Amino acid sequence: MKKIAIIFLVLSSLQSFAQSELAGVSYSFLGGNKDALDINRSQAWLTIPTKLKNNNFLLHKISYQQLNFSFPDTNIFKVDGLEKFHEFKYGITYIKPLKNQWLFTVNAQPTIASNLRSSLSFDDFNFTGAIGATKKFKSQKSSLTFGLSYSNRLGKPAPLPYFLYIKTINTKFDYAIGFPISKFNYNLSAKTHVHLQFALDGYYGNISSPLKLKNGSEEFSYEGKTYLIKDINKMSISMNTMALGISHKIHNNWYLNLKTGYIASNKVSLRDKSEELFSYDLNNNFYASIGIVLKRNKQKK
């Protein structure tokens, strides 16, 4: 069972910071204003650990998220195909214990990310993954995870290094400092804890049906250049969030999670596969999230 605890620490650096979460649902408001657009996101996920021979493990994670965009009436595009995007993701992580408290990890995440306005095609698929290692320091009650990922956190598929140093100070306080996420936890009671989180996040999805301009033109100008509207075929988001959250145990291993904070930068881009063709810059926006999660049992020491 101790190895399972370590495994969820590895999962936190490869996919999300929810190192003890087995399943959950959440709803988030990701900012916006009446002069540009606003965004909300709904998510659901399930994680299943599977033990293999020689204490090797597989982690299976199935997740779905839906992004909804509310564009203003003054938007120059016809937005029928841009108001709702989907992401279906299957993540599999292989974890192999090595000598001296080292773990080797490799993760793959085939994904369907699209507005799904036409028949499913190869362009609706993308692939992310990571490879890395974790060292657990028993005497220091800490661990260090590092590696290289290929992810959409920058708003488009790109290589991205990651690291995460996790340290337990006492029964009340622990922290994790890293990139692309850091978190500081404080336990108010046996049922309630608060945390401060900094994270880099992103989305990259296919626009499966051709866009049209409201004026009927086939081309538009952006930052001094002229582009064909038919060349826009991707939607991307890149954002930096700062949030104060609270997690409260409501029944057995079920927890209610609440977050509020700011998105320090939030950029929504319309692009082709290689170049940004149009963007909305939504800096310093309010961020809020509510969710319910199922966490693993705490291990007795």
KOLROMI-715344 format. One record per residue (C-alpha): residue in one letter; x, y, z. Coordinates in steps of 0.25 Angstrom, whole numbers, plus 5000, padded with zeros to 4 digits. Example, Ala and Ser with C-alpha at 12.3 -4.5 7.8 and 13.67 -1.06 7.14 Angstrom:
2
A504949825031 S505549965029 
//
This chain:
301
M500050005000 K501250095002 K501650084988 I500250124984 A500450254992 I501750284984 I501050254971 F499950364973 L501150454976 V501650424962 L500250434956 S500250574961 S501450624953 L501050554940 Q499550594939 S498950674950 F499250714965 A498150634970 Q499150524976 S498050454984 E496850474975 L496250344969 A495050414963 G494350544962 V493450654955 S493650804955 Y493150934949 S494051054947 F493851194942 L495151234935 G494951384933 G494451484923 N493751614921 K492651674913 D493551734903 A494251604899 L493751464903 D493651384915 I493951234918 N493451124927 R493950984928 S493250854933 Q494150724936 A493950584940 W495050484942 L495350344948 T496750284951 I496950124953 P498250074958 T498649934954 K499749854960 L500649774951 K501749674954 N503049714962 N502249834968 N502149904955 F500849984953 L499950034942 L499050154945 H497850174936 K497150314935 I495950344927 S495450484927 Y494550574919 Q494450724919 Q493550824912 L493950974909 N492851074907 F493151204901 S492151324901 F492551424890 P492051564889 D491151614878 T492251694873 N493051584869 I493551584855 F493351434853 K492151344852 V492251274865 D491351154863 G492451064863 L493351124874 E492351124886 K492650984890 F493850894890 H494150754896 E495250674901 F495250524903 K496550474908 Y497050334912 G498350334920 I499250214923 T500450224933 Y501450114934 I502250124948 K503450034951 P504150034964 L505650044963 K506750034974 N506950134985 Q505550184985 W505550224971 L504350204961 F504350214946 T503050264940 V502550274925 N501150334922 A500350334909 Q499050414907 P498350394893 T497250504892 I496050544884 A495950704885 S495050774876 N493750844874 L493250724868 R492350794857 S492650694846 S493050544845 L494250504854 S495550514846 F497050504849 D497150654852 D496250634864 F497250544871 N498550594878 F499550514886 T500250564899 G501150484909 A502350494918 I503550414923 G504250444936 A504750384950 T504350404964 K505350394976 K504750384990 F505550425002 K504950355014 S505850435025 Q505350565019 K503950525017 S504050575003 S504150534988 L504650594975 T504050574962 F504650624949 G504550584934 L504050634920 S502650644915 Y501950674902 S500750744906 N499750854902 R500050944914 L500551054906 G499351054897 K499950964886 P500650834886 A502050854890 P503250794899 L503150844913 P504150804924 Y503450784938 F503950764952 L503250754966 Y503850754980 I502850704991 K503250725005 T502450695018 I502750785029 N501750735040 T500350675041 K499850815038 F500650865027 D501250815014 Y501650875000 A502050844986 I502950944978 G503050914963 F502750944949 P501650954943 I500950944957 S501250984971 K500450964983 F500450994998 N499450915008 Y499050945022 N498150855030 L497150935038 S496550805044 A496450655041 K495350685031 T495750825025 H496950875018 V497351005010 H498351014999 L498951124991 Q499251074977 F500051134965 A499851064951 L500051074936 D498951014928 G498551004914 Y497550944903 Y497750914888 G496550864880 N496150844866 I495150934859 S494550824850 S493650914841 P494051034833 L493951174840 K493251294833 L493351444835 K492151524838 N492451614826 G492451494816 S493951524813 E494951404810 E496051474817 F496351564829 S497451654835 Y498151634848 E499451704853 G499751754839 K499651624832 T498451574823 Y497951424825 L496951334819 I495851304828 K495851154824 D497251144829 I496751154844 N496551014849 K497051014863 M496551074876 S497551084888 I497651144902 S498851174910 M498751224924 N499451244938 T498551234950 M498651264965 A497651204974 L497251194988 G496451064991 I495850995002 S495550845002 H494450785012 K494150645015 I492650625014 H492450475015 N493450355016 N494550385005 W493650494998 Y494150634998 L493550764994 N494650854987 L494451004985 K495451104978 T495551254976 G496651334970 Y497251404958 I497651364944 A498951454943 S498951424928 N497851364919 K498051364904 V497051294895 S497551284880 L497051244867 R498151184859 D498551084848 K499450964853 S500751054853 E500351204854 E499451294863 L498451364853 F497551434863 S497551444879 Y496751494891 D497651544902 L496851534915 N497851574926 N497551584941 N496151514941 F495351454953 Y495451304954 A494551204962 S494351054963 I493450954970 G493650804970 I493350674977 V494450574978 L494750434983 K496050414990 R496850294993 N496850235008 K497950295017 Q499050195020 K499250165035 K500650185040 
//
